[in-house]
């Protein structure tokens, strides 16, 4: 006899390896603690649909057992995140630091701005938070305001110098 450690259902077929209800690996009922009371399944959990779990067809000459849930698992009404697993969803890996305002990971890379065109945001690693719209330096997490002012002044001086040079050639 085997027992499911998740939903505490018992199965008399010792060839079963996974619970037909929730797919958890079965353990021998002999290893369950003596006098332990079965914990009832959660009340808000929908019952499996009629005819579930599907009966596995016996294959002629097959001596192996399947170690994965049967075809048709999970049923359509089965909650996908039940029970929630720790560490899920996995953390988002990004090349930029999280937003300093709301700590949301994975900011959006800014491709064009009025002050720097295409080159400025790329040079300053300028990013924008997807949830609170805060703009900041994606590598340090600090404000880019001082860097933007310096970039704008240097760009203005360069363009002014080019303009004076072209005007003096005429």
N, C-alpha and C positions, 0 to 999 in steps of 0.2 A: 504494500500500500504506500502511496506517495501523497505528499501534501504540498500545496503551494504556500510559500512563505509570505506572499503579498496578500492574497485574498482568502487564504486558509481553507480552500476547497480541497477535498480529498478525492483521490483517484485510485481505483482498484487495479487498473492495468499498470503493471510495473514496467512495461516497455515505453510508456510515455516519458518524455524528457522535459517537456514544457507544458505549462498550464494552458488549457484550452480557452480560458477566459481572458487572461491578461498577458500570456506569453512568458511569464517568469519561469526560470528553471525550477523544476520540482525537486524536493528533497524527501528523503525517506521519512515516513511517519514515525519510525522507531526513534529517530533522533530528535523529535520534538520534545520539549520539556514536559515532564510528568505533571499532570494536574493543570496544565496551561489551558486557559479558556480561549476558544477561538474568537478572534476579533471580528465582529460583523463588518461586511463591506460598507463603504460610505453610503449614506442615504441618498445623496444627490447623483449617484452614479447610474446611468441608464442601463437597463437590463440588455443582455445580448439579444439580437434579433432571433426570431424563430428559426430553428434548424441550425443554429450555430453552437458549437464549432462544427465545421463540416467533417464528416467521417472520412478518414484517410483510407484510400483504396489500397488493398494488399497487393503487392507486386510479386509476381511469380519469380522465385529464385533470388529475391533481393534479401540479403542478410544484414544490410545496413539500416540504421535508423536516421531519420531526419532530425537534426538538432536545431531547427529553426521553426518559427510559427507556421501553422498550416496555411495553405492557399486561401485567400479571402480574409486574412487577418490584417489589421483589426477590422471589426464590423464598421459599417458606415456611421453609426451614431456614437461610436467610441470616441471619447475626448482625446485629442492628439497629445496634449501635454499632461496627461494624468498618469501617474503622479508626477508633479514637477521634479526635475532632477537638478541637484545643485550644480552650479556652474553653467547652466543653460539659459539663454543662448550663449555661445562662446563669445569672449571679448573680441571687439573689432580691432583688427591690427591696422594701424595707419602710420604713414611716414611723418605725420604731424602730431604735435602735442594736443591734449584735450583742451576744450574751451576754458579759459580762466574764469569766465562769468558763471556758466552753468555746468561745467565739467563734463559736457557731452563729447564723446570721442568722434573721430572721423569728420573733420571739418571739410568744407568745400573749397577747392583751390580757385582763387580769383584769377581770371585770365586777362581782363582789361579793366583799366580805371581811367578816369578823366585826368588824374594828375601824373600818371606814369605810362599811359598807353599799354602796350603789351610787355615792354621790357621792365618797367618799374615793379609791378607785382611779382614778377619772376625773380628779380634780384633780391627783393626784400622778403621773399617767402610769405607773401600776404595771403591769408586765408580768412574764410567767413564761416562762423558756426551755423550749422543747418537748423538748429532749433531756436536760438535767441538772436541770430544775425549780428553777433559781435564780430568785428574784424580785428585781427591781431597777427603777430609774427608766428608762423606755424612751427618754427624751430625752437623759439625761446618761450612762447606763450605770453610775451609782453606786448604792449602797444607799439604800433609802428608810426605814431604821429611824428616823433622827432626825426625818424629816418625819412619820412615822406617830405618833411620840410627841407631837410638837407638835400634830398634827391631833386626836389623841385628847384631849389636855388642853384644847384650845380648845373642842372639841365638848362635853366634860363641863361646862366653865364655862358655856357657853351654855345647856345643858339645866338646869343647877342654877339659873341666874338666872331662866329661864322658870318653873321649879317654884316658886321662892320668890315670884315675882311673882303667880302664880296662887293660891298658898296665902295670900298677904297680902290678896287681894281677898275672901276668904271671911270 
